[in-house]
Structure formats: C-alpha cells, structure tokens
Amino acid sequence: MPHIFAAKYVLVIPVLIYLLVSAGCGKPSHRQDKSEDLDRQAQEQILRKARVDFDKGRDAEVIKDLERFLSDYSRSPREREARRLLAQSYERSGKFQAALKQYKILSQKLSPGQEKKEVAKRIDELEQRLTKVRTESEPTKVVRTSLSQVYPVANDPPTLKRLVQEGVTGVLIDFGCPAKAGQQPMTAVKTSDVSTQSQLPLSVAQIHRHGLLVFVGINLRCLGYLDSRSKKQWLDGSYNPVSRKVQLSPYFDIFHPQYQKLMAYEIKRLTDLGIDGVVFLAEVPLGRYDGFTPGSVNTFNKTFHTNMNPHTLFENGANKRNSQFSPDGNQYAEGSMSEISEFWRWAGWKARQRLTIMQGLMDQVHEQKPGLPFGLELHPESIVDPLGALTQYSEDFLEAKQKSFMFFLVTPQAGRNIQLQHSPANSIDPEDFFKQSRTMVDRMTLVLQNPARIWLSIPWGKKTTLTLVSASHKARHLEKVSQSYDLQTFLDK
C-alpha cells in the first residue's frame, strides 16, 4: 500500500517544517543577541563620550560623534537624547540654523509635555535670534568689554536683557595685550594662564542664549601671549633712535613664517567657539620703528634690489632735519629724493605685507566658515591724514578696502592714539566730537558707499548720545552708522 505511506509523508513533512521554523523564529539565536548587545554598547559609548565632551565645551567633537550616531542608529530608542544634545552643541557653537533644524525634528517626535514646551521655547528664541543677525547693509550696535570682564557680564542675565532691550545687537570681547611698550620681552603674563580664558566658551554660549552676537577683538602682534608654545625668536625688532640700535620688542613679528602659523591656529581656535566675527584691533600698531627683523629686512632688500638698514633709513633719510618726514610724523619738508623714496618704499611695503597677512588669515577661516565677518580697527589718522597713518601705524585705508573686511572700527580722536578705554565722557566736547566724526564718516562713506560698514566708537552712554543727537543737527550722521560703546559707559545713566 505505497500510496498510504506517501499520503502520510505529505502530511507529516509540512508539520515538521512548521515546527522547525517556529522554533527558530520564536527564540532569537545567540548570534543575534550578541549583535544587539554590541549595538547597545556602541550607542552607550558614543553618548557617554558626547556628554563628557559637551560638559568640557568640546562642541566640535560632540557634533561629529552625534551626527554619526544619528546616521548609523536612526531608529535607536535614544535618538531623541542624541538629537537634543546635538542641537545644544550646534547652538553653543553659533550654528543657529543647524540647531533650529534639530530642535524642530525633535519637537515632532516628542509627546505633549514639559520637554516639548522647553523645545518649543528654544525654537521660538532661535527664530527671533536669527531675524536679528546683522547683515552688511544694516547698522549694528555693539558694546565693548574686556576679556577679564566678559564672564561676569555673561553670567548676569539682567544686564544682558537690558542690553537687548536697549537695542544692542552684539558684544565685542576685547582681548587687549598683556605686553606693554618698554617692557622686557616675554615677561608679560600669558592670557592662557588667566582663568577667564577657560571660561570663554561658556561666556559665548550664555551671551548667545540672550540673542546677542559675539565678536572678539585681537591684536595680531600679541596673539603669541595666548599660546605657551610661543618662542622668543618670534619677537619683533624695533629700532631705537636714541641708541641707534635694533632691540627686541615685547610684541611679536607678524612677518615671521612660524608666528603666522600660530596666529592662524589661535584665530581658528577662537572661531571654533561659535563667535560671530573677529576684529583686528589697533591698540598695538606696526609702528614706524617696528618690523626690523633680519627676515623682514632681507625680504625687503631682495624684493627691491636694495641694501636698506634702519640706521641709514632714519639717520640719513626720514629723520634728518631737512627730510620730508620728521620724527613726530606730522611735518613735511624737502630732502634727498633717494633717501626719501627708500623710506616711503619701506613704509608702503610694511603696510601692504600686513594687509596681505591679514587677508591670508581671513581666507583660512573662510575655508571652514564662509562669510564669517572680519573687521579692522583704524586710527583716525587713516581717514584724516593717510600719509601720517601709513608711516606711524602701517595703515592704508584705501588698500584695506580692497580686502575682505566687512566693517571698519574707528574712534574720532584726531591726533591721538586709540586707547582701549575711552576718555572720560565729560572731558569730550560734543561739538568737537560731532565735527571730527562727521568728517570721518563722510570720507569713509565715499569709499565704502555704505555707512553701516563704519563702526563708530561713541564716548557716551546711549541716553546721553540720544539727547545730544536730538539736540544737534550736526550729529544726525550717527544714526546712519553702526555704533560701538564701552560697556560700562553704555550702562551708566
């Protein structure tokens, strides 16, 4: 009866197959268990590292790791945790568009509750923040404060709220310069040793949270004091007209190739904090007696096929009694054409090289952060006495206009060096200030076309300025330009 056995096999075989398949599907294999455990461990390791990096302010690392996490584990039960931490790192880094995108995705995934309300609040604040971001065509208003004072200000919510209410759009953190003229080289306290340096990331984040932009102001010849790796060989050489010798300067040589690498590194480190712009300050200019290192002199001599040295340049040329340019930088007369031409050639070369170096630093930053604004602080002589500014400070406003600077910061104090702290407001005659500033604004507007690109330092607080502007038709030009105030003066009633 073969057909009976055949029928039994037909019935039994499917049952056996079903039982085997069911047994395999009903209980995960040991290999599958191990794979899921490894995935969970990998996710936990990435998130743990991201939290540590976030607490230490290493936002670039957080962003890199969590972007990878969301790509590799898009269906992870911890996806919302990762996305919120990523949004916070973007925000703290000043990448507000990216932060806003992550918060919106997170909001869609959250159920109604306290967390969703908090995320909705961040979305609203960021959207308001982005509508206030300054464009090149709009005047801005910034307050200037020192590095040592920025941490107390950043942790003072009432002050930050007041600044926003008063129409301030940004804070300029002035790094100053630890070294001073006449000081022994390399004896200044390095800024990296000051606790405020480590507090800077948190300060930037706190200021950003109140909807304010953050700019940093740096002196290129002082950046070496931010880095303990700086070397004495990188210091500049300054000619002493009394001893008639070149002596070591307390400031660094921006023409030195190794120091240029350090400048690029320090500027990148600052811009990685998520700041909104950089200002090259004028507190420590490249003066008429500066720049006399062997490297700079050799480069100049090779470029112009000459044999210039500072002794012949000043003693036989620019500083002679009958020379075209006197030591005080303000008197012109007749002199030897060859001696005078050598002096002007050197002054022009220094100014052009300085701008070329600045442009190179800006280009390096823009490779990673396109469009990040850079500004240049100028002495007032650059506007009212261009030849004097060229020789005294190596500044050339018309040449600088051809570079990538978005704005120019100036203080209307003709005949005086710019100081980090403004003169007492009650010592400044309003009419004199308005006259000087009007002249500067008119001349700069002819070159720049857009007065909003002029950041004018104002010596009074906001209320006093408004009163003076309304009382004098001579001050109406202040309404068209961007304005920079000393923080404490601005807050004073």
Secondary structure, DSSP 8 states (H G I E B T S, - for coil): -HHHHHHHHHHHHHHHHHHHHHHHHHS--HHHHHHHHHHHHHHHHHHHHHHHHHHTT-HHHHHHHHHHHHHH-TT-TTHHHHHHHHHHHHHHTT-HHHHHHHHHHHHHHS-SSHHHHHHHHHHHHHHHHHHT---TTS--EEEEEEHHHHHHHHT-HHHHHHHHHTT--EEEEE---S--TTS-TT-S--GGGSHHHHHHHHHHHHHHHTT-EEEEEE-GGGGGGG-TT--GGGEEEEEETTTTEEEEEEEE-TT-HHHHHHHHHHHHHHHTTT-SEEEE--SS---TT----HHHHHHHHHHHT----HHHHIIIIITSTTSSS-TTS-------HHHHHHHHHHHHHHHHHHHHHHHHHHHHHHHHSTT--EEEEE-THHHH-HHHHHHHH---HHHHTTTT-SEEEE---TTS---SS---GGGS-HHHHHHHHHHHHHHHHHHHS-GGGEEEEESS-HHHHHHHHHH-GGGGGGGTSEEEEEHHHHH--
